[in-house]
Amino acid sequence: MTEPPNASRIFEQAIAEHLTVIQALSSQQRVLEQIAAEMVLSVRMGGKILWCGNGGSAADAQHMAAEFVVRFRHERRGIPSIALTTDTSILTAASNDYGYEHLFQRQVEALAVRGDVVVGISTSGNSRNVYLALEAARKLGAVTVAMTGSGGGKLATKADFLFAVPSTDTARVQEAHIVAGHVLCEILELEWMHTPAKAESQTAQ
């Protein structure tokens, strides 16, 4: 007979692992700053941020797109951002007609333009549909960002910028992705607040 789970031990272990991974993110500060700079440049030039991922990473994509469009900490104009994980008609049609691995690729081909930023989230770094989305984005001249676990997996080969969490534990990687996403959002939000709407509109023309 197996022993019942020890809630205290599970909690303490999760917190300890979380803190270790989060503290290790300091090694990723430079790349996160570079990603933020590319996002700021994109939206100032009239571009947008596209996000994609599967499962928990799909939820993260929607979470970050919502923070960008609505607000994070400050009142400001919405930052153009789209999660490619939300339209069930598109998702089911693309999966049915072309196969699940192409459902993000198809949307990138339809929505992304040169100068946009396409972010692919995958804890393993090997999600085929995310890989194809970044591949399509590169062909269009969009900036590609991969948010992954340790090593980056196959997405590393299609990413202009790789944010690889130094862990192979899915839960800890997802937690770190949200921390990174919130950092990106706060940087963009403050930069966007100092971009006059009129100037941004003229730049986009």
Secondary structure, 3 states (H helix, E strand, C coil): CCCCCCHHHHHHHHHHHHHHHHHHHHHHHHHHHHHHHHHHHHHHCCCCEEEEECCHHHHHHHHHHHHHHCCCCCCCCCCCEEECCCCHHHHHHHHHHHCHHHHHHHHHHHHCCCCCEEEEECCCCCCHHHHHHHHHHHHHCCEEEEEECCCCHHHHHHCCEEEECCCCCHHHHHHHHHHHHHHHHHHHHHHHHCCCHHHHHHHHC
